[in-house]
Amino acid sequence: MAKGDPREPLGARERQIMDVVYRLGEASVADVLAGLADPPSYSAVRTMVRSLEAKGLLRHRREGVKYVYRPAHSRDAARLGALEHLMRTFFAGSAAAAVEAILDPSVAKMSDEELERLEALIRDARKKGK
């Protein structure tokens, strides 16, 4: 994968850090630290943030004496990358298997509107495939 590719697999703590930065829009290391449950040390977070920046996933600007980090990619690009990684890892790249896993436990709880939306998405996908 190319440097900065939002589909790059991340470790659990890296994902947590990215979640905080996406949620806040931009954040200093102290902001990230405050946003983490059971956080590691300040220096550990600083090292991981720098690593995420080196991977091309975060960018920074200087604000006084501190750096403020922001995502290098949109939330939609990151979401798509995470979904692609999840599908490759757990569903052998099969969208049908992923949807089946999502729907199996929750299909009974879905409203008629949600089911109609899924049917419309399937119809659109069939049209695009022809």
DSSP file with accessible surface (Angstrom, degrees, kcal/mol):
  #  RESIDUE AA STRUCTURE BP1 BP2  ACC     N-H-->O    O-->H-N    N-H-->O    O-->H-N    TCO  KAPPA ALPHA  PHI   PSI    X-CA   Y-CA   Z-CA
    1    1 A M              0   0  132      0, 0.0     3,-0.1     0, 0.0     2,-0.0   0.000 360.0 360.0 360.0 145.3    0.0    0.0    0.0
    2    2 A A    >   -     0   0   68      1,-0.1     3,-1.9     2,-0.1     6,-0.1  -0.335 360.0 -87.3 -72.3 152.6    1.2    3.5   -0.7
    3    3 A K  T 3  S+     0   0  161      1,-0.3    53,-0.2    -2,-0.0    -1,-0.1  -0.353 116.6  21.4 -58.8 135.0    2.3    5.8    2.0
    4    4 A G  T 3  S+     0   0    8     51,-2.2    -1,-0.3     1,-0.3    52,-0.1   0.504  82.7 152.5  84.2   3.9   -0.7    7.7    3.4
    5    5 A D    X   -     0   0   19     -3,-1.9     3,-2.3    50,-0.2    -1,-0.3  -0.541  42.3-146.6 -70.1 120.3   -3.2    5.2    2.1
    6    6 A P  T 3  S+     0   0   35      0, 0.0    -1,-0.2     0, 0.0    -3,-0.0   0.620  96.2  66.5 -66.4  -7.4   -6.2    5.3    4.4
    7    7 A R  T 3  S+     0   0  100     74,-0.1     3,-0.1     2,-0.1    -2,-0.1   0.492  71.8 123.5 -87.7  -2.6   -6.7    1.6    3.9
    8    8 A E  S <  S-     0   0   49     -3,-2.3     2,-0.1    -6,-0.1    77,-0.1  -0.349  71.4-112.8 -60.5 130.7   -3.4    0.9    5.7
    9    9 A P        -     0   0   65      0, 0.0     2,-0.3     0, 0.0    -1,-0.1  -0.409  36.9-159.4 -66.6 140.0   -4.1   -1.5    8.6
   10   10 A L        -     0   0   35     -2,-0.1     2,-0.0    -3,-0.1     0, 0.0  -0.884  17.4-110.5-119.8 153.8   -3.6    0.1   12.0
   11   11 A G     >  -     0   0   37     -2,-0.3     4,-2.6     1,-0.1     5,-0.2  -0.272  41.2-100.0 -71.8 167.3   -2.9   -1.2   15.4
   12   12 A A  H  > S+     0   0   56      1,-0.2     4,-2.1     2,-0.2     5,-0.1   0.917 123.5  45.0 -58.9 -46.8   -5.6   -0.9   18.1
   13   13 A R  H  > S+     0   0   64      1,-0.2     4,-2.5     2,-0.2    -1,-0.2   0.904 111.3  53.8 -67.7 -37.4   -4.1    2.1   19.8
   14   14 A E  H  > S+     0   0   28      1,-0.2     4,-2.7     2,-0.2    -1,-0.2   0.920 108.8  49.6 -61.1 -42.3   -3.4    3.8   16.4
   15   15 A R  H  X S+     0   0  128     -4,-2.6     4,-2.6     2,-0.2    -1,-0.2   0.911 109.7  51.5 -62.2 -40.8   -7.1    3.3   15.5
   16   16 A Q  H  X S+     0   0   77     -4,-2.1     4,-2.1    -5,-0.2    -2,-0.2   0.919 110.5  48.3 -62.8 -42.2   -8.1    4.8   18.9
   17   17 A I  H  X S+     0   0    0     -4,-2.5     4,-2.5     2,-0.2    -2,-0.2   0.934 112.0  48.6 -63.9 -45.8   -5.9    7.8   18.2
   18   18 A M  H  X S+     0   0   13     -4,-2.7     4,-3.0     1,-0.2     5,-0.3   0.902 108.6  55.0 -62.0 -38.8   -7.3    8.3   14.7
   19   19 A D  H  X S+     0   0   98     -4,-2.6     4,-2.6     2,-0.2    -1,-0.2   0.917 109.0  47.8 -59.0 -44.5  -10.8    8.0   16.2
   20   20 A V  H  X S+     0   0    3     -4,-2.1     4,-2.6     2,-0.2     5,-0.2   0.942 113.0  47.4 -62.8 -46.2  -10.1   10.8   18.6
   21   21 A V  H  X S+     0   0    1     -4,-2.5     4,-2.0     1,-0.2    -2,-0.2   0.926 113.9  47.2 -64.8 -42.3   -8.6   13.1   15.9
   22   22 A Y  H  < S+     0   0   30     -4,-3.0    -1,-0.2     2,-0.2    -2,-0.2   0.922 112.8  49.9 -62.7 -42.8  -11.5   12.4   13.6
   23   23 A R  H  < S+     0   0  147     -4,-2.6    -2,-0.2    -5,-0.3    -1,-0.2   0.921 119.3  36.5 -63.2 -41.1  -14.0   13.1   16.4
   24   24 A L  H  < S-     0   0   88     -4,-2.6     2,-0.5    -5,-0.2    -1,-0.2   0.673  98.9-134.4 -85.5 -19.5  -12.4   16.4   17.4
   25   25 A G  S  < S+     0   0   42     -4,-2.0     2,-0.3    -5,-0.2    -1,-0.1  -0.204  84.6  11.2  90.2 -44.3  -11.5   17.4   13.8
   26   26 A E  S    S+     0   0   73     -2,-0.5     2,-0.3    44,-0.2    44,-0.2  -0.953  75.2 179.6-158.2 153.6   -8.0   18.4   15.0
   27   27 A A  B     -A   69   0A   0     42,-2.5    42,-2.9    -2,-0.3     2,-0.1  -0.989  24.6-130.3-159.4 145.1   -6.1   17.7   18.2
   28   28 A S     >  -     0   0    6     -2,-0.3     4,-2.5    40,-0.2     5,-0.2  -0.401  46.0 -99.4 -82.2 171.9   -2.9   18.2   20.1
   29   29 A V  H  > S+     0   0    8     38,-0.5     4,-2.9     1,-0.2     5,-0.2   0.914 127.9  53.3 -60.6 -39.4   -1.2   15.3   21.8
   30   30 A A  H  > S+     0   0   50      1,-0.2     4,-2.4     2,-0.2    -1,-0.2   0.900 107.9  50.4 -62.8 -39.2   -2.8   16.4   25.1
   31   31 A D  H  > S+     0   0   69      2,-0.2     4,-1.4     1,-0.2    -1,-0.2   0.911 111.7  47.7 -63.2 -43.1   -6.2   16.5   23.4
   32   32 A V  H  X S+     0   0    0     -4,-2.5     4,-0.7     2,-0.2     3,-0.4   0.941 110.5  51.6 -62.2 -47.2   -5.6   12.9   22.1
   33   33 A L  H >< S+     0   0   42     -4,-2.9     3,-1.1     1,-0.2    -2,-0.2   0.922 109.7  49.5 -56.2 -44.0   -4.4   11.8   25.5
   34   34 A A  H 3< S+     0   0   90     -4,-2.4    -1,-0.2     1,-0.2    -2,-0.2   0.794 109.6  53.4 -66.8 -26.7   -7.6   13.2   27.2
   35   35 A G  H 3< S+     0   0   28     -4,-1.4     2,-0.4    -3,-0.4    -1,-0.2   0.503  91.4  91.8 -88.4  -4.2   -9.8   11.5   24.6
   36   36 A L  S << S-     0   0   15     -3,-1.1     2,-0.4    -4,-0.7   -19,-0.0  -0.754  72.8-131.4 -95.5 137.2   -8.4    8.0   25.1
   37   37 A A  S    S-     0   0   84     -2,-0.4    -2,-0.1     1,-0.3   -21,-0.0  -0.680  94.3  -0.1 -78.6 135.0   -9.8    5.5   27.5
   38   38 A D  S    S-     0   0  143     -2,-0.4    -1,-0.3     1,-0.1     0, 0.0   0.949  96.8-158.2  49.9  59.4   -7.0    4.0   29.7
   39   39 A P        -     0   0   58      0, 0.0    -1,-0.1     0, 0.0     3,-0.1  -0.309  10.1-129.6 -72.0 151.9   -4.3    6.1   27.9
   40   40 A P        -     0   0   38      0, 0.0    -4,-0.1     0, 0.0     5,-0.0  -0.105  53.7 -56.1 -77.3-168.9   -0.6    5.3   27.8
   41   41 A S     >  -     0   0   67      1,-0.1     4,-2.2     4,-0.0     5,-0.2  -0.210  49.4-110.2 -68.7 161.7    2.0    7.9   28.7
   42   42 A Y  H  > S+     0   0  111      1,-0.2     4,-2.8     2,-0.2     5,-0.2   0.916 119.9  51.5 -56.2 -45.4    2.1   11.3   27.0
   43   43 A S  H  > S+     0   0   58      1,-0.2     4,-2.4     2,-0.2    -1,-0.2   0.865 107.4  52.6 -66.2 -32.7    5.4   10.4   25.3
   44   44 A A  H  > S+     0   0   31      2,-0.2     4,-2.3     1,-0.2    -1,-0.2   0.927 111.5  46.0 -67.0 -42.2    3.9    7.1   24.0
   45   45 A V  H  X S+     0   0    0     -4,-2.2     4,-2.8     2,-0.2     5,-0.2   0.931 111.6  52.1 -65.0 -43.2    0.9    9.0   22.5
   46   46 A R  H  X S+     0   0   82     -4,-2.8     4,-2.4     1,-0.2    -2,-0.2   0.931 110.3  48.9 -58.9 -42.6    3.3   11.6   21.0
   47   47 A T  H  X S+     0   0   86     -4,-2.4     4,-2.1     1,-0.2    -1,-0.2   0.918 112.6  47.3 -63.6 -42.9    5.4    8.8   19.4
   48   48 A M  H  X S+     0   0   43     -4,-2.3     4,-2.5     2,-0.2    -1,-0.2   0.889 110.9  51.5 -68.4 -37.3    2.3    7.1   17.9
   49   49 A V  H  X S+     0   0    0     -4,-2.8     4,-2.1     2,-0.2    -2,-0.2   0.932 110.8  48.5 -64.7 -43.2    1.0   10.4   16.6
   50   50 A R  H  X S+     0   0  130     -4,-2.4     4,-2.7    -5,-0.2    -2,-0.2   0.886 110.4  52.1 -62.9 -38.1    4.3   11.1   14.9
   51   51 A S  H  X S+     0   0   45     -4,-2.1     4,-2.0     2,-0.2    -2,-0.2   0.916 108.3  50.2 -64.5 -42.2    4.3    7.6   13.5
   52   52 A L  H  <>S+     0   0    0     -4,-2.5     5,-2.6     2,-0.2     6,-0.9   0.876 111.4  49.5 -64.2 -33.9    0.8    8.2   12.1
   53   53 A E  H ><5S+     0   0   51     -4,-2.1     3,-1.6     4,-0.2    -2,-0.2   0.926 108.4  52.0 -70.1 -41.3    2.0   11.4   10.5
   54   54 A A  H 3<5S+     0   0   62     -4,-2.7    -2,-0.2     1,-0.3    -1,-0.2   0.838 106.4  55.0 -62.8 -31.3    5.1    9.6    9.0
   55   55 A K  T 3<5S-     0   0   48     -4,-2.0   -51,-2.2    -5,-0.2    -1,-0.3   0.527 120.1-113.9 -77.1  -7.4    2.6    7.1    7.5
   56   56 A G  T < 5S+     0   0   20     -3,-1.6    -3,-0.2    -4,-0.2    -2,-0.1   0.644  88.7 111.6  85.4  15.9    0.8   10.0    5.9
   57   57 A L  S   <S+     0   0    8     -5,-2.6    15,-2.5    -6,-0.2    16,-0.5   0.681  75.7  37.6 -96.2 -21.3   -2.4    9.6    7.9
   58   58 A L  E     -B   71   0A   3     -6,-0.9     2,-0.3    13,-0.3    -2,-0.2  -0.929  62.6-163.9-125.7 155.4   -2.1   12.8    9.9
   59   59 A R  E     -B   70   0A 132     11,-2.6    11,-2.6    -2,-0.3     2,-0.3  -0.908  13.0-151.9-127.9 160.7   -0.8   16.3    9.2
   60   60 A H  E     -B   69   0A  67     -2,-0.3     2,-0.3     9,-0.2     9,-0.2  -0.910  12.6-165.4-134.1 161.1    0.1   19.0   11.6
   61   61 A R  E     -B   68   0A  87      7,-1.9     7,-3.0    -2,-0.3     2,-0.4  -0.960  31.7-112.5-134.9 153.5    0.3   22.7   12.0
   62   62 A R  E     -B   67   0A 159     -2,-0.3     2,-0.5     5,-0.2     5,-0.2  -0.737  27.7-177.6 -90.4 132.9    2.1   24.7   14.6
   63   63 A E  E >   -B   66   0A  86      3,-3.3     3,-1.8    -2,-0.4     2,-0.4  -0.887  65.8 -56.1-129.1  96.4    0.0   26.6   17.2
   64   64 A G  T 3  S-     0   0   63     -2,-0.5    -2,-0.0     1,-0.3     0, 0.0  -0.541 120.2 -18.9  68.0-122.5    2.4   28.5   19.5
   65   65 A V  T 3  S+     0   0  138     -2,-0.4     2,-0.3    -3,-0.1    -1,-0.3   0.464 127.0  72.6 -95.8  -2.3    4.6   25.9   21.0
   66   66 A K  E <  S- B   0  63A  91     -3,-1.8    -3,-3.3   -38,-0.0     2,-0.4  -0.756  74.1-125.0-114.5 161.0    2.5   22.9   20.3
   67   67 A Y  E     - B   0  62A  85     -2,-0.3     2,-0.5    -5,-0.2   -38,-0.5  -0.837  17.3-154.1 -98.3 140.0    1.5   20.9   17.1
   68   68 A V  E     - B   0  61A   6     -7,-3.0    -7,-1.9    -2,-0.4     2,-0.3  -0.972  14.5-151.6-115.7 124.8   -2.1   20.4   16.3
   69   69 A Y  E     +AB  27  60A   6    -42,-2.9   -42,-2.5    -2,-0.5    -9,-0.2  -0.718  15.7 178.3-101.1 147.8   -2.8   17.3   14.2
   70   70 A R  E     - B   0  59A  88    -11,-2.6   -11,-2.6    -2,-0.3   -44,-0.2  -0.966  39.9 -86.5-140.2 156.8   -5.6   16.7   11.7
   71   71 A P  E     - B   0  58A  25      0, 0.0   -13,-0.3     0, 0.0   -14,-0.1  -0.342  23.7-147.4 -63.8 143.5   -6.5   13.8    9.5
   72   72 A A  S    S+     0   0   12    -15,-2.5     2,-0.3     2,-0.1   -14,-0.2   0.604  83.8  43.5 -83.9 -13.2   -4.8   13.7    6.1
   73   73 A H  S    S-     0   0   55    -16,-0.5   -68,-0.0   -68,-0.0   -69,-0.0  -0.935  94.2 -96.3-131.6 156.3   -7.9   12.0    4.6
   74   74 A S     >  -     0   0   73     -2,-0.3     4,-2.2     1,-0.1     5,-0.2  -0.212  35.1-113.1 -65.7 159.2  -11.6   12.6    4.8
   75   75 A R  H  > S+     0   0  117      1,-0.2     4,-2.9     2,-0.2     5,-0.2   0.880 118.5  56.4 -60.6 -37.2  -13.7   10.5    7.2
   76   76 A D  H  > S+     0   0  105      2,-0.2     4,-2.5     1,-0.2    -1,-0.2   0.915 107.0  47.9 -63.4 -41.8  -15.4    8.9    4.2
   77   77 A A  H  > S+     0   0   33      2,-0.2     4,-2.4     1,-0.2    -1,-0.2   0.916 114.3  46.7 -64.5 -41.8  -12.0    7.8    2.7
   78   78 A A  H  X S+     0   0   23     -4,-2.2     4,-2.7     2,-0.2    -2,-0.2   0.907 111.6  51.3 -65.9 -41.0  -11.0    6.4    6.1
   79   79 A R  H  X S+     0   0  140     -4,-2.9     4,-2.5     2,-0.2    -2,-0.2   0.929 111.3  47.5 -61.4 -45.5  -14.3    4.6    6.5
   80   80 A L  H  X S+     0   0   96     -4,-2.5     4,-2.7     1,-0.2    -2,-0.2   0.923 112.3  50.1 -62.7 -42.6  -14.0    3.0    3.1
   81   81 A G  H  X S+     0   0    1     -4,-2.4     4,-2.3     2,-0.2    -2,-0.2   0.917 111.3  47.9 -62.3 -42.6  -10.5    1.9    3.9
   82   82 A A  H  X S+     0   0   61     -4,-2.7     4,-2.6     2,-0.2    -1,-0.2   0.912 112.2  49.8 -65.5 -39.6  -11.5    0.4    7.2
   83   83 A L  H  X S+     0   0   82     -4,-2.5     4,-2.8     2,-0.2    -2,-0.2   0.922 110.0  50.1 -66.0 -42.6  -14.4   -1.4    5.6
   84   84 A E  H  X S+     0   0   60     -4,-2.7     4,-2.5     2,-0.2     5,-0.2   0.922 111.9  48.5 -61.4 -41.8  -12.2   -2.8    2.8
   85   85 A H  H  X S+     0   0   59     -4,-2.3     4,-2.7     2,-0.2     5,-0.2   0.934 111.9  49.2 -63.7 -44.4   -9.7   -4.0    5.4
   86   86 A L  H  X>S+     0   0   75     -4,-2.6     4,-2.8     1,-0.2     5,-0.5   0.923 111.7  48.8 -60.2 -45.1  -12.5   -5.6    7.5
   87   87 A M  H  X5S+     0   0   37     -4,-2.8     6,-2.4     1,-0.2     4,-1.8   0.913 114.1  45.5 -64.3 -42.7  -13.9   -7.3    4.4
   88   88 A R  H  X5S+     0   0  110     -4,-2.5     4,-0.6     4,-0.3    -2,-0.2   0.919 117.9  44.0 -64.5 -43.0  -10.5   -8.7    3.3
   89   89 A T  H  <5S+     0   0   75     -4,-2.7    -2,-0.2    -5,-0.2    -3,-0.2   0.925 130.8  16.5 -71.2 -45.6   -9.6   -9.8    6.8
   90   90 A F  H  <5S+     0   0  141     -4,-2.8    -3,-0.2    -5,-0.2    -2,-0.2   0.642 132.4  35.3-107.9 -16.1  -12.9  -11.5    7.9
   91   91 A F  H ><<S-     0   0   52     -4,-1.8     3,-2.6    -5,-0.5     6,-0.2   0.147  97.7-115.4-129.0  18.7  -14.9  -12.1    4.8
   92   92 A A  T 3< S-     0   0  101     -4,-0.6    -4,-0.3     1,-0.3    -3,-0.1   0.821  77.3 -59.0  50.4  34.0  -12.3  -13.0    2.1
   93   93 A G  T 3  S+     0   0   43     -6,-2.4     2,-0.7     1,-0.2    -1,-0.3   0.517 100.0 142.2  79.0   4.8  -13.3   -9.8    0.3
   94   94 A S    <>  -     0   0   48     -3,-2.6     4,-1.9    -7,-0.4    -1,-0.2  -0.703  35.6-169.6 -88.5 113.9  -17.0  -10.9   -0.1
   95   95 A A  H  > S+     0   0   56     -2,-0.7     4,-2.8     1,-0.2     5,-0.2   0.889  90.3  56.1 -64.2 -37.8  -19.5   -8.0    0.3
   96   96 A A  H  > S+     0   0   74      1,-0.2     4,-2.6     2,-0.2    -1,-0.2   0.916 106.9  48.5 -62.4 -42.6  -22.3  -10.6    0.4
   97   97 A A  H  > S+     0   0   31     -6,-0.2     4,-2.2     2,-0.2    -1,-0.2   0.897 112.4  49.2 -65.7 -38.0  -20.7  -12.4    3.4
   98   98 A A  H  X S+     0   0    9     -4,-1.9     4,-2.0     2,-0.2    -2,-0.2   0.936 112.6  46.4 -65.9 -45.8  -20.2   -9.1    5.2
   99   99 A V  H  X S+     0   0   70     -4,-2.8     4,-3.0     1,-0.2     5,-0.3   0.914 110.8  53.5 -63.5 -41.0  -23.8   -8.0    4.6
  100  100 A E  H  X S+     0   0  136     -4,-2.6     4,-2.7    -5,-0.2    -1,-0.2   0.924 108.5  49.5 -59.6 -42.8  -25.0  -11.5    5.7
  101  101 A A  H  < S+     0   0   49     -4,-2.2    -1,-0.2     1,-0.2    -2,-0.2   0.889 114.1  45.7 -64.9 -36.7  -23.0  -11.2    9.0
  102  102 A I  H  X S+     0   0  113     -4,-2.0     4,-0.7     1,-0.2    -2,-0.2   0.925 118.9  40.5 -70.9 -43.5  -24.5   -7.7    9.6
  103  103 A L  H  X S+     0   0   43     -4,-3.0     4,-2.8    -5,-0.2     5,-0.2   0.834  97.0  77.1 -76.9 -33.3  -28.0   -8.7    8.8
  104  104 A D  H  < S+     0   0  127     -4,-2.7     4,-0.3    -5,-0.3     3,-0.2   0.912 106.2  29.2 -50.1 -54.2  -28.2  -12.1   10.4
  105  105 A P  H  4 S+     0   0   95      0, 0.0    -1,-0.3     0, 0.0    -2,-0.2   0.777 130.3  38.4 -80.1 -19.4  -28.6  -10.9   14.0
  106  106 A S  H >X S+     0   0   38     -4,-0.7     3,-1.5    -3,-0.2     4,-0.6   0.532  82.8  95.5-109.8  -4.6  -30.3   -7.7   13.3
  107  107 A V  G >< S+     0   0   70     -4,-2.8     3,-1.2     1,-0.3    -1,-0.1   0.872  84.1  56.2 -60.0 -33.4  -32.7   -8.4   10.4
  108  108 A A  G 34 S+     0   0   98     -4,-0.3    -1,-0.3     1,-0.3    -2,-0.1   0.781 107.4  50.3 -68.9 -22.2  -35.6   -9.0   12.8
  109  109 A K  G <4 S+     0   0  176     -3,-1.5    -1,-0.3    -4,-0.1    -2,-0.2   0.490  86.2 111.7 -93.1  -3.4  -35.1   -5.5   14.2
  110  110 A M    <<  -     0   0   35     -3,-1.2     2,-0.1    -4,-0.6    -3,-0.0  -0.490  64.6-128.6 -78.3 139.8  -35.0   -3.7   10.9
  111  111 A S     >  -     0   0   43     -2,-0.2     4,-2.3     1,-0.1     5,-0.2  -0.329  25.6-107.7 -77.2 165.5  -37.8   -1.3   10.0
  112  112 A D  H  > S+     0   0  113      1,-0.2     4,-2.7     2,-0.2     5,-0.2   0.893 121.6  55.2 -60.2 -36.9  -39.7   -1.5    6.7
  113  113 A E  H  > S+     0   0  136      2,-0.2     4,-2.2     1,-0.2    -1,-0.2   0.906 107.7  48.1 -64.0 -41.6  -37.9    1.7    5.6
  114  114 A E  H  > S+     0   0   99      2,-0.2     4,-2.2     1,-0.2    -1,-0.2   0.918 112.4  48.5 -65.9 -41.4  -34.5    0.1    6.3
  115  115 A L  H  X S+     0   0   56     -4,-2.3     4,-2.4     1,-0.2    -2,-0.2   0.911 110.7  51.0 -65.3 -40.3  -35.4   -3.0    4.4
  116  116 A E  H  X S+     0   0  116     -4,-2.7     4,-2.4     2,-0.2    -1,-0.2   0.896 108.4  52.6 -63.9 -37.8  -36.8   -1.0    1.5
  117  117 A R  H  X S+     0   0  177     -4,-2.2     4,-2.4     2,-0.2    -2,-0.2   0.924 109.3  48.9 -64.2 -42.6  -33.5    1.0    1.4
  118  118 A L  H  X S+     0   0   51     -4,-2.2     4,-2.3     2,-0.2    -2,-0.2   0.916 110.2  51.4 -62.3 -42.3  -31.5   -2.2    1.2
  119  119 A E  H  X S+     0   0  106     -4,-2.4     4,-2.5     1,-0.2    -2,-0.2   0.914 109.9  49.9 -61.1 -40.8  -33.7   -3.5   -1.6
  120  120 A A  H  X S+     0   0   30     -4,-2.4     4,-2.7     2,-0.2    -2,-0.2   0.904 109.0  51.8 -65.2 -40.7  -33.2   -0.2   -3.5
  121  121 A L  H  X S+     0   0   84     -4,-2.4     4,-2.3     2,-0.2    -1,-0.2   0.905 110.6  48.5 -62.1 -40.5  -29.4   -0.5   -3.0
  122  122 A I  H  X S+     0   0   89     -4,-2.3     4,-2.3     2,-0.2    -2,-0.2   0.926 110.7  50.3 -66.4 -43.5  -29.5   -4.1   -4.4
  123  123 A R  H  X S+     0   0  127     -4,-2.5     4,-2.2     1,-0.2    -2,-0.2   0.937 111.6  48.7 -59.1 -44.4  -31.6   -3.0   -7.4
  124  124 A D  H  X S+     0   0   73     -4,-2.7     4,-2.2     1,-0.2    -1,-0.2   0.900 109.9  51.7 -63.2 -40.4  -29.1   -0.1   -8.1
  125  125 A A  H  X S+     0   0   61     -4,-2.3     4,-1.6     1,-0.2    -1,-0.2   0.897 109.2  50.4 -64.7 -38.3  -26.2   -2.5   -7.8
  126  126 A R  H  X S+     0   0  164     -4,-2.3     4,-0.7     1,-0.2    -1,-0.2   0.912 110.2  50.1 -65.1 -41.0  -27.8   -4.9  -10.3
  127  127 A K  H >< S+     0   0  149     -4,-2.2     3,-0.8     1,-0.2    -2,-0.2   0.907 110.8  48.8 -63.7 -42.3  -28.4   -2.0  -12.8
  128  128 A K  H 3< S+     0   0  180     -4,-2.2    -1,-0.2     1,-0.2    -2,-0.2   0.804 107.0  57.3 -67.0 -30.0  -24.8   -0.9  -12.5
  129  129 A G  H 3<        0   0   69     -4,-1.6    -1,-0.2    -5,-0.2    -2,-0.2   0.640 360.0 360.0 -77.2 -13.0  -23.6   -4.4  -13.1
  130  130 A K    <<        0   0  211     -3,-0.8    -3,-0.0    -4,-0.7    -4,-0.0  -0.496 360.0 360.0 -96.4 360.0  -25.4   -4.8  -16.4
